[in-house]
Amino acid sequence: MNTVTPESSRKALIDALLLKLPGVSARKINGLDAYFVSDRMFACISGNGIGLRLPVATATELQFSRSNVVPFQPAGMASTREWIQIDRTDAAEYEKDLELFQASIEFVKTARSR
């Protein structure tokens, strides 16, 4: 019996990309698969995309310059200006966003906690 679902293989591809980055760990938070660095969340799988925390100026620019970037609203929650969602049909394509994931990690590591 095969228990591999599209969601589990998608998560496996994302895990393979993000968990190889220094200091990154994964755990569930509010039922969502999230990724942390220095015990702070920088990315989260939601629907067909990955939410990513970036500086407001970067997040705003990406929403206007890329058609696959939208406000991050997991489970219908209100979005914030620092969070965007990158939607990709094929999870392997997130490799193209590696620079943004690394920028998010650096931002989260240096951001003041709220």
ChimeraX attribute file (.defattr): number of C-alpha atoms within 10 A of each C-alpha:
attribute: neighborCount
match mode: 1-to-1
recipient: residues
	/A:1	3
	/A:2	4
	/A:3	6
	/A:4	9
	/A:5	9
	/A:6	9
	/A:7	12
	/A:8	11
	/A:9	12
	/A:10	18
	/A:11	15
	/A:12	14
	/A:13	17
	/A:14	18
	/A:15	17
	/A:16	13
	/A:17	16
	/A:18	22
	/A:19	14
	/A:20	10
	/A:21	14
	/A:22	10
	/A:23	12
	/A:24	18
	/A:25	18
	/A:26	17
	/A:27	12
	/A:28	11
	/A:29	11
	/A:30	8
	/A:31	9
	/A:32	14
	/A:33	16
	/A:34	21
	/A:35	24
	/A:36	20
	/A:37	19
	/A:38	13
	/A:39	13
	/A:40	16
	/A:41	21
	/A:42	25
	/A:43	25
	/A:44	23
	/A:45	21
	/A:46	19
	/A:47	14
	/A:48	15
	/A:49	22
	/A:50	22
	/A:51	25
	/A:52	24
	/A:53	25
	/A:54	24
	/A:55	15
	/A:56	14
	/A:57	10
	/A:58	16
	/A:59	21
	/A:60	18
	/A:61	11
	/A:62	17
	/A:63	16
	/A:64	11
	/A:65	9
	/A:66	10
	/A:67	10
	/A:68	14
	/A:69	21
	/A:70	20
	/A:71	19
	/A:72	24
	/A:73	16
	/A:74	18
	/A:75	11
	/A:76	7
	/A:77	8
	/A:78	9
	/A:79	14
	/A:80	13
	/A:81	15
	/A:82	17
	/A:83	22
	/A:84	26
	/A:85	27
	/A:86	22
	/A:87	20
	/A:88	14
	/A:89	11
	/A:90	11
	/A:91	19
	/A:92	14
	/A:93	13
	/A:94	21
	/A:95	15
	/A:96	9
	/A:97	11
	/A:98	14
	/A:99	11
	/A:100	16
	/A:101	21
	/A:102	15
	/A:103	18
	/A:104	22
	/A:105	27
	/A:106	14
	/A:107	15
	/A:108	22
	/A:109	17
	/A:110	10
	/A:111	12
	/A:112	7
	/A:113	7
	/A:114	3
